């Protein structure tokens, strides 16, 4: 039998990222394997928020919108500044990404923009949005919303048939790069090329990718992307999301959530909308300054650690866990790709009692999550997770199954958010 | 000449709300007359935010979404909880208001919902959205966005001709209750009735009303409303906004930003959208927990002070200022209604050099704002503004004009946000 405990200790001792765990405020007694749902709190964030609240808002008041406000707060450019910092993490230029709203709302903007593209001059009308069943729900629901308005036709094809489904009516291929449940990663390059060959545009949802896996939107020639601020970017609960638009689309980009912050001159207070240049026109309302500042701290930290090192550790760590579960907890069926390069920084296993197993783990302070109907999911945020945490998850799982602890009634009660 | 300084001192001494100023963190040396743009920082808010960040996020992590999370955080119900607290301030029931997104995004949802109503069975198709020129820009721009999608036709009529413009093609009358620049207040009862008689629905933007003037959406039989969290509600920069839907529309309500948080069962992860009951279906993405918590503090404070007392002080205070400016600074032309019951908690004056006057005032720590092209605007947030602040604004204005101080070059430089 492999000595996984010893292997974990050796890997932790040799981990070049080990020092970064101290940059997060995390209880050492907790094995936090749910950073793919809500990232941990960076140590610098509470102080930054305190400054934003007390000095910038409390003392600076309205002047903090300006660059010469209290401490040079310059709130008005936060969406662009934070977007520019996210850009290198996803292979984008600084003027191609903006932080704003939620993933859901940004999906609506960009799916709408893709559909508007095909209503434009010189284009054959197309209104089909192609995705896969089991995509993250909000991605599909946003297309439902546009379908309800008569603007889109939703079409789903299993991932192995996506390329065949790219016919001449498809306006947009809408996919989540790393699947939220299985962690399976799409081949961004190949699918983007296939969509373009079929005359369609592509929108990648990077919610489970950014900060965890290599992404190069420019090399893939992707058209649009969105992503989440509160997972691997550690921006805090409900952090703003981001949106990317390839520069070739900047001039013609039209999106319907045309609020005043996306106007060419918001403070001219004109009656008619005129879009701001480039991705700035994706802004709608007033940006949530406090959460945007927290997101900036999270992004700064990930950028300092560096994507290459994060990706290397993520793969090593998830692979260690996959092997250990396969050998020691074989009754769990892994539904994630076996090749670490073909998956995100997460693993999921199918089990009839996955919900109860997850609850029993949480009681032992090993935090993963459950994804309906039968998946136990563990995430490996490489910035702060230790190999010892992974080993603890595996050994506790073995113990919970052996002891039958998961059968206890309290573990069957469903929480509001699972 | 009236002794306005003495009058201000007497009014402050007799002010029943004077004690509430201590519930805000405000520099006594500043006369803050811009709470209608960004409300002041409630004293309780920094500590609440610290708790949300360190304890709920840092320690509680993902479990804080649940009611049994750290400190019973129960993040998932924040939008409903905060909405229910805003409801009594606007004459709504607790299940009729939800806190979410920005005013702009909520406008898009509800204008879309109104248009969908007239695409529904048993209705004659209507797609005209009627508003007034000079309405707050984002209200008009959101209709532009829907017009770009082919779903709406924007029509503007000056306020004195709105009723005559309510023809059989109008789907929705969209108005800001208190005008952002002049403070002029629409007669909500009369215009709502007129719209209904013409077969149209009504959406009131309460951004400059909530927390400052009496609003009774139920009595007015309004259909929809939106409002801002960061003005008189003191929710902080970029606080979430809110949306109201009359209960008679709850069952049929359809809005296109149909994200997972507005699904009947968000954590069932189904492929097809099914709306949550009532206003819950207005939710799209994950709520910004930190800002939503700050908003809750602001709303709690306004609710404790009480709308009747706030309205009474607001009227007395703006009237004091209006009289003083009329007598002592007659070169400023008041563009706000003279009757305090016909205006919001603000006053604006036209002056060729309003921008420079505003900048010179700010340098003397009297903070108002400028609204293009030529308005100087002062807001009277009754929870914390003193009569002495108002008097200081008037006397400094007189001095700035007499001394010609506003002519100094530095006051002409335009800031990013004015």
Interface residues (C-beta under 8 A of the other chain):
Chain A: X25 X26 X27 X30 X32 X34 X37 X38 X40 X41 X45 X46 X49 X50 X53 X54 X56 X57 X58 X59 X61 X62 X63 X64 X65 X66 X67 X68 X74 X75 X76 X77 X101 X102 X103 X104 X105 X108 X112 X116 X119 X133 X134 X135 X136 X137 X138 X140 X141 X142 X144 X145 X146 X148 X149 X150 X151 X156 X181 X230 X236 X237 X238 X239 X240 X241 X254 X255 X256 X257 X258 X259 X260 X261 X262 X263 X266 X267 X268 X269 X270 X271 X272 X273 X284 X285 X286 X287 X288 X289 X290 X291 X292 X294 X362 X367 X369 X371 X372 X415 X416 X417 X418
Chain B: X25 X26 X27 X30 X32 X34 X37 X38 X40 X41 X45 X46 X49 X50 X53 X54 X56 X57 X58 X59 X61 X62 X63 X64 X65 X66 X67 X68 X74 X75 X76 X77 X101 X102 X103 X104 X105 X108 X112 X116 X119 X133 X134 X135 X136 X137 X138 X140 X141 X142 X144 X145 X146 X148 X149 X150 X151 X156 X181 X230 X236 X237 X238 X239 X240 X241 X254 X255 X256 X257 X258 X259 X260 X261 X262 X263 X266 X267 X268 X269 X270 X271 X272 X273 X284 X285 X286 X287 X288 X289 X290 X291 X292 X294 X362 X367 X369 X371 X372 X415 X416 X417 X418
